[in-house]
Amino acid sequence: MAPASEHCPPETLAETWQSPALAAGVGSLGVPPAEGGLDQVYAFGDDPATPEGGRIYALDPTTGEILEGWPEETNGVPFVWPGGDDLLLYGDVEPASPAVTLVALDPVSGQTEWEQSLPPTQISVGIRYDADRGTVFATTDGPTVTALDASDGSIQWSEDFAQGQNILFPVRQGDSLYIPTNEFDRATQGFDAHLWAIDTGVGVSDRELWSVTRSGMTVSSVPRGTEDTITMSFADQTSGGGGQTELLGLDASDGTEQWSKTRPDDDLLWSLAFFIDDSTLYATAGLIPENADSRGAVTSLELDTGDENWEVDAGSIVLDLQADAENVYSATLAGEVFAVDDDPASSSYGQKSWEKQLRDSSSIGDGGLSLGCGRLYTGTTGGTVYAIDADDGTELDTFEVAGIIEQVSTRRGSVWALGAPTSSGVTGEASENRAYRLDGSSDSQPAEVSVGLDPDTLSLGTDQQRQAGVVVGSAENGVGKYEFIAEVGDIGVATITDVVPAGSPASSQITVQNDGSSAEVTVDMGGNAFDPGDVEVASLTLAGESTGSTTVSLSGVAVDDDSDEPYDVTEVTGADVTVSDEPGPPPVVGDDPPQNLNGDGLYRDVNGDGQLTIADVQVFFDKRNDPVVQNNAEFFNFDEGDPAKVTIADVQTLFQDYIEQR
């Protein structure tokens, strides 16, 4: 299934920022995921009409400003690739020259960390990064595969496999690298297409696992696959490019053909947009004939056999596919978005659920289609970004720029777009290339959370300690940073002795006053942010000093999500603290606290009426999972478990105590 964004993108589209003007030809936008370690947004591309080459920009995700030290100037098309937290990689290919360089940049400053010369290539360098080994794999024409140490760019090994042009990026699956190439014979004017499987493992002597060749054909898709099956499509070139295409399913271990599928007699060609979800292959086919509208189709196939589940007429070339648990979504060149029912148990399985023609009647841009939290996002050559309800195709909102939308993507809870000047033949005021962040309102309203102590009532004895958790409630985008001040109202009754952050913070600063009156806490979780939900971020330890009552309050509270975006803290609650010579739990039911009937420290009189009856057993059973019981487990540890924890065994023991006292 095509992945959705980490957090929910907005339903409404409003500009949070637009970047300064970017160089012509900058038409791609890279937004690393929140957990990836890189905080910047990257815009890159080149203008083939100018001799200036390409540009890579690093943008501040909060303001959209170009960071100091950028842009990076390149010779050719710069396809950027993150190398973990510390590197940004791209291949520099000089036009009309054999010189090829793999460049590693500091992702923040843009300074060059290292450069390494590679074998020649005509178009681009394919890059894949292995974080576990700290290795960069680069492919150039041949195909030649070069493995480099990510720390310094030194070459670990390099091997040339055969003649062929490295036309598309490789795909990595485990230790295998799958590389599609085209070979052109100038003498015969004929083509051969190849798919190479290369072993990138450490200490391997023979790296070629297998290869598949199709004579008279060219590669027409990027390989896709699983540990067991690799798929690839080829286009027939023997009749000037108008022949059949073949979609192959190959055994990933040895390249053996598992199945082959050609199109029916409809002249459509298997094309680039396809993906694999579990055991299903979703493929597209299309054709752009001369002097006629394009045509297209979306097909669902069994991955292991190639058997067709369903196919629908797309009406035009399919540019992108997305999917969730129930539907497959498509965006077409003709500016149409539609959904196909992909639930095998449904009576409408394999049929269109809905279809929508975008209002400006322009084609959808190269950025295709993004899916997040039940909403679809796309952009058109008419300069409009659309938010669409994935359930029924309802248009939720639009955002318009003067020009065309090159790309739309959803990550980090935002919609990101890249606009370019108006292309020839499209009406509209000319503009400069700019990146946009769309966050749902012009005021960029942050998500709301509450922060409080749990439990909010504590009972403890003199010279006794108890813990209260600091809980961030409804943190829909996780918690990455937080700070607060905890203060005790009367240090004669209770004091703060310690604060312990939960999880694995990257850094923390905790100051507890010597008199125990307050504690100041600042914590940055770094790459170990808490998941979304109700999150206990820290534990506060209180000590009873003398009998009485007091409060613990929280102030100076601030919380950021795991993308370092601030929350709106709408509610802050503290706790009431009671210290007595004989500590005990607060009331479980009604106003009367439980009582210790025989001085053994256990509170069998759960309802506080002064005696152990069947009513206490019933109340304890009903309330055993409530915080007032679970947070006071030491008082209800009837089965004497270690550590103290309230379970059904404690209910059974209390019932036995009731039986024995009768």
Secondary structure, DSSP 8 states (H G I E B T S, - for coil): -----SS---SS--EEEE---B-TTEEEEE---GGGS---EEEEEE-TTSTT-EEEEEE-TTT--B-TT--EEESS----EEETTTEEEEEEE-TTS--EEEEEE-TTT--EEEEEEE---SS--EEEEETTTTEEEEEETTTEEEEEETTT--EEEEEE-SS-B--S--EEETTEEEEEEEEEETTTTEEEEEEEEEE--TT-S--EEEEEEEETEEE-S--EE-SSEEEEEEEE-TTTT-S-EEEEEEETTT--EEEEEE--SS--EE-S--EEETTEEEEEEEE--TTS--EEEEEEEETTT--EEEEEE-SS-EEEEEE-SSEEEEEETTSEEEEEE--TTSTTTTSEEEEEE-TT---EEEEEEEEETTEEEEEETTSEEEEEETTT--EEEEEE-SSEEEEEEEETTEEEEEEE---TT--S----BEEEEE-SSTT----EEEEEEESSEEEEETT-EEEEEEEEEEETT-BSEEEEEEEES-TTTEEEEEEEE-S--SEEEEEE-TTSSEEEEEEE-TT--B-SEEEEEEEEEEEE-SSEEEEEEEEEEEEE-TTS-B-EEEEEE-EEEEEESS-----SSSSS--B-SSSSS---BTT-SSS--HHHHHHHHHHTTSHHHHTTGGGS-TT--SS----HHHHHHHHHHHHHH-
